[in-house]
Amino acid sequence: MTNNFKQTLGVGTAKARNSPISWRTRLDIALNTAEGLEYLHTGCMPLIIHRDVKSSNILLFANMTATVADFGLSKEVVNENDSHVSTVVKGTAGYLDPEYYTRQNLTDKSDVFSFGIVLLELICGRQSIDTTLSDRMAWNIGEWVKPHLEAGAINNIIDKAMGDNYKLESIWKVAEIAVMSIQSFGVNRPTMRQVVSDLREAIETETSTQSYDGSSISMQSDPSFASTIARPTTATTMARNDNNNHHIPGSSPHVRYISSPSETDKLQTNFPSSSSPDIMDMPYVR
């Protein structure tokens, strides 16, 4: 039995108040999802851009393991030397990369932007776009968090349903990742590999006693600021499957090529065939 993350988070419902998802579990969901996207971007040949990363396309199993789902809008980058794919803009409002929207050039950083919005949803417990708010400037979650983070007032945006069962330091770290991921220009955003590394650091912070000296986040789109957030890591070891064109990571990523329960009609659309056993056996990509 699976639910998507948006349903499980239950924004604005009694479920969100009575059975909130803990911060530690949210961190695991974020890492699972990031690892799945990292696999699509670096573990597949050709690489795959999901193009519709959002909370409702993240499936959760009973043990709260998260998987990336619904590849109906995904695109393959056939030539590894191409920096982008020129294509008609498709996606979901609230998660759509503004650079992709204006230039119609799809890149892996478009997925990074969308994932950054998901991270903000994890922190704030609200939808990416909330038109019920009286302040129109607060409708978009990215615009809503900016003044609070710049002022160092992160408590103003944290989901109250979580109570106080978290370390503020780890939430700051995830907020940093989210902020860098939603920069206006893709060149200033981290790669999914960098995001995975940073999320692991956030989990280490949550489970350790180390202190954190950050008090605010600058929202400027500045490469030098980007470099302070993106912490490059050693490349993941890849194993080559000689039977086909796909590279398989040394560890199982969080992706499986099936559609979400509500999107079964999109099964096997614009992504590798289910007949590829190396893809179907990967337990964390849906």
C-alpha positions in Angstrom: 0.0 0.0 0.0 1.4 3.4 -1.0 0.5 7.0 -0.6 2.2 10.0 -2.2 4.0 12.4 0.0 1.5 15.2 -0.5 -1.3 13.0 0.8 0.8 11.8 3.7 1.9 15.3 4.7 -1.8 16.2 4.7 -1.3 20.0 4.5 -4.1 21.9 6.3 -5.9 18.8 7.3 -6.7 17.1 10.6 -4.3 14.4 9.7 -1.4 16.9 9.6 -2.3 18.1 13.1 -3.0 14.7 14.6 -0.5 12.4 12.9 2.4 14.7 11.7 5.4 13.3 10.0 8.5 13.8 12.2 11.4 15.9 11.0 13.7 12.9 11.1 11.3 11.0 8.8 11.1 14.0 6.5 14.8 14.1 6.2 14.8 10.4 5.2 12.1 11.1 2.6 14.2 14.0 1.2 17.3 11.9 1.0 15.5 8.9 -0.7 14.0 11.3 -3.3 17.3 13.0 -3.9 19.1 9.7 -4.4 16.5 8.7 -6.9 16.9 11.9 -8.9 20.7 11.6 -8.7 20.4 8.1 -10.2 18.3 9.5 -13.1 20.9 12.3 -13.7 24.1 10.3 -13.3 23.3 6.6 -13.2 21.3 6.2 -16.5 22.7 6.3 -20.0 21.2 8.3 -21.5 20.5 10.5 -18.5 16.8 11.2 -17.7 15.3 14.5 -16.6 12.1 13.8 -14.7 10.5 17.2 -15.5 7.7 16.9 -13.0 9.2 16.5 -9.6 6.6 17.4 -7.0 5.3 16.1 -3.6 2.5 14.2 -5.2 5.0 12.3 -7.4 6.9 11.0 -4.4 5.5 7.7 -3.3 5.8 6.5 0.3 5.6 2.9 1.4 4.4 1.7 4.9 7.9 2.0 6.2 8.0 5.6 4.9 10.6 4.7 2.2 10.3 7.2 -0.6 10.5 6.6 -4.3 10.3 8.9 -7.3 7.2 8.2 -9.5 5.3 9.1 -12.7 7.6 9.5 -15.6 5.0 10.7 -18.1 6.8 14.0 -18.8 10.4 12.7 -18.5 12.9 13.4 -21.2 16.1 11.6 -22.1 19.3 13.5 -23.0 20.5 11.3 -25.8 23.8 13.2 -26.4 25.8 13.4 -23.2 27.6 16.5 -24.6 24.3 18.4 -24.8 23.8 21.0 -22.0 20.0 21.0 -22.4 17.0 19.7 -24.3 15.0 22.2 -26.2 11.3 21.3 -25.7 7.9 22.7 -25.2 7.5 23.7 -21.5 5.6 21.2 -19.4 5.4 20.7 -15.7 3.4 21.8 -12.7 2.8 25.3 -11.5 4.7 26.0 -8.3 7.5 23.6 -9.1 8.4 24.8 -12.6 11.9 26.0 -13.2 11.7 29.7 -14.3 14.7 29.4 -16.5 13.2 26.5 -18.3 9.9 28.4 -18.6 11.5 31.4 -20.2 14.1 29.8 -22.4 12.4 26.4 -23.1 15.8 24.8 -22.4 15.3 21.8 -20.1 18.3 20.7 -18.0 19.0 18.5 -15.0 19.0 21.7 -13.0 15.3 22.0 -13.7 14.7 18.9 -11.6 16.9 20.5 -8.9 14.7 23.6 -8.8 11.6 21.5 -8.4 13.2 19.4 -5.7 14.1 22.6 -3.9 10.4 23.5 -3.7 9.7 20.0 -2.3 12.3 20.7 0.4 10.5 23.9 1.4 7.2 21.9 1.6 9.0 19.5 4.0 10.1 22.3 6.2 7.0 24.4 6.1 4.2 21.9 5.9 2.4 24.0 3.3 1.7 23.7 -0.5 4.0 25.1 -3.1 1.2 27.5 -4.1 -1.5 28.5 -1.6 -4.1 30.9 -3.0 -6.1 30.8 0.2 -3.7 33.3 1.8 -4.8 36.9 1.9 -1.3 38.1 1.0 -0.7 37.4 -2.7 3.0 37.8 -2.2 2.9 34.7 0.1 1.1 32.5 -2.3 4.3 31.1 -3.7 6.3 29.2 -1.1 9.6 30.3 -2.4 8.7 34.0 -2.2 7.1 33.5 1.2 10.2 32.0 2.9 12.6 34.6 1.5 12.1 37.5 4.0 11.9 35.1 7.0 15.2 33.4 6.1 17.0 36.6 5.3 16.0 37.9 8.7 17.1 34.7 10.4 13.6 34.0 11.5 13.4 30.4 10.4 11.0 29.5 13.2 8.3 31.5 11.4 8.3 29.0 8.5 8.7 25.7 10.3 5.7 23.4 10.3 4.1 23.8 13.7 2.7 20.3 13.5 6.2 18.9 14.2 6.2 20.5 17.6 9.8 21.0 18.8 11.1 17.5 18.2 14.0 18.5 15.9 17.3 20.3 15.9 17.1 23.7 14.4 20.6 23.3 13.0 19.5 20.5 10.6 16.5 22.5 9.5 18.8 25.4 8.7 21.0 23.1 6.6 18.0 21.8 4.6 16.8 25.4 4.1 20.2 26.3 2.7 20.0 23.4 0.2 16.4 24.5 -0.8 17.5 28.1 -1.2 20.4 27.2 -3.5 18.2 24.8 -5.4 15.6 27.5 -6.3 18.1 30.1 -7.6 16.8 31.8 -10.7 19.6 30.5 -12.9 20.6 26.9 -13.2 24.3 27.6 -13.1 23.9 28.8 -9.5 22.1 25.7 -8.4 23.8 22.6 -7.0 23.8 19.2 -8.8 21.7 16.4 -7.4 24.9 14.7 -6.3 25.8 17.8 -4.2 22.2 17.9 -2.8 22.5 14.2 -1.7 25.8 15.0 0.0 24.3 18.0 1.8 21.2 16.1 2.9 23.4 13.4 4.4 25.2 16.2 6.3 21.8 17.5 7.5 20.9 14.0 8.8 24.3 13.8 10.6 23.6 17.1 12.2 20.2 16.0 13.3 21.7 12.9 15.0 24.7 14.6 16.5 25.5 17.3 19.0 27.5 19.6 16.8 26.5 23.3 16.8 25.7 25.5 13.8 26.7 29.1 13.6 24.3 30.1 10.7 21.7 32.6 11.6 20.3 33.7 8.2 20.4 33.0 4.5 21.1 35.4 1.7 18.7 34.9 -1.2 21.0 36.5 -3.8 21.7 34.7 -7.1 25.4 34.9 -6.7 27.9 32.2 -7.8 30.2 32.9 -4.9 27.3 32.3 -2.5 26.4 29.2 -4.4 29.8 27.8 -3.8 29.5 28.1 -0.1 26.4 25.8 -0.1 27.3 23.3 -2.7 29.8 20.9 -1.2 31.2 18.6 -3.9 31.8 14.9 -3.1 33.6 12.0 -4.5 31.7 10.6 -7.5 29.5 7.6 -6.8 31.1 4.4 -7.9 29.3 3.1 -11.0 29.1 -0.5 -12.2 28.7 -1.0 -16.0 26.1 -3.5 -17.2 27.4 -4.7 -20.5 24.1 -6.1 -21.7 22.6 -2.8 -22.4 23.1 1.0 -22.4 22.4 1.7 -18.7 24.9 2.4 -16.0 23.9 0.9 -12.6 25.1 2.5 -9.4 26.9 0.5 -6.8 24.0 1.0 -4.4 20.3 0.9 -5.1 18.8 4.4 -5.8 15.3 5.4 -4.9 13.7 5.1 -8.3 11.5 2.4 -10.0 10.0 2.8 -13.5 6.3 2.4 -12.8 3.7 5.2 -12.6 1.9 6.3 -9.5 -1.4 4.6 -8.7 -3.4 7.6 -10.0 -1.4 7.7 -13.3 -1.3 4.1 -14.5 -2.2 5.2 -18.0 1.2 6.9 -18.3 3.1 3.6 -17.5 6.2 3.2 -19.6 5.9 6.6 -21.3 9.1 8.4 -22.4 11.5 6.2 -20.4 13.3 2.9 -20.8 11.3 -0.2 -21.3 10.3 -2.3 -18.3 11.9 -5.3 -20.1 15.3 -4.0 -18.9 15.8 -6.1 -15.8 18.6 -3.8 -14.5 16.2 -0.9 -14.4 13.2 -2.8 -13.0 15.3 -4.4 -10.2 16.3 -1.0 -8.8 14.1 -0.7 -5.8 13.8 3.0 -5.3 12.7 4.5 -8.7 9.0 4.3 -9.4 
